[in-house]
Amino acid sequence: MQDRKYHKKKAAVEKFIKKHGTIDHSVILNNVDVNYETLMRILDELRNEGRVS
């Protein structure tokens, strides 16, 4: 699943979180083109990497 589309979505989610300062799932799902399962995987990776608290 670690392909180019996934990395683009991960970057978009990270950019959205930094810009808006929220990790609210519903807000991210409504504003970024990503499904719930992928969003959960991205948030888990960002937390493990220390990029998101």
N, C-alpha and C positions, 0 to 999 in steps of 0.2 A: 504493500500500500504506500510505500515511500516513493511516490513518483512526483513528477513536476506539478501536477494539479494539486496534490496534497500540500506541497511546500508553498504554493501560491496561496492556498486557503489559510494555511498556518500563518503566513506573513500578514494576510489581510486581517485575521482575527487579532493577532498581536498588535497591529497598528490601531485597530479599532479600540482595543482595551486601553492602550496608552493615550489615545486621543480623548476618550470619554471617561476614563477612570472607573469603569464598572466591569464586573465579571458576571453580571446578571444574564443568565442563559437566554431568557426570552428576548431581551433587548438585542443581544448578539444575533440570535436566530432571525429576528425580523430585519436586521440591517445588513447582514453579511450572508452571501450565498453559500451556506454550509448546512448540512443536515445534523441532527442531534448527535448521532453516534460519532461522527467525525469531530464535532465540536468538543465532546467529552474527551476524546483521545488527544486533541490539540491542547486543551486546558490542562490535562494530566501531564503532558510532556513539558509545557511551559512552567508548570509548578515544579517539576523535577529538575528542570534546568535553572530554576531560580529567577526566571524572567518575570513571573507574576506571583504575587503573594496570595 
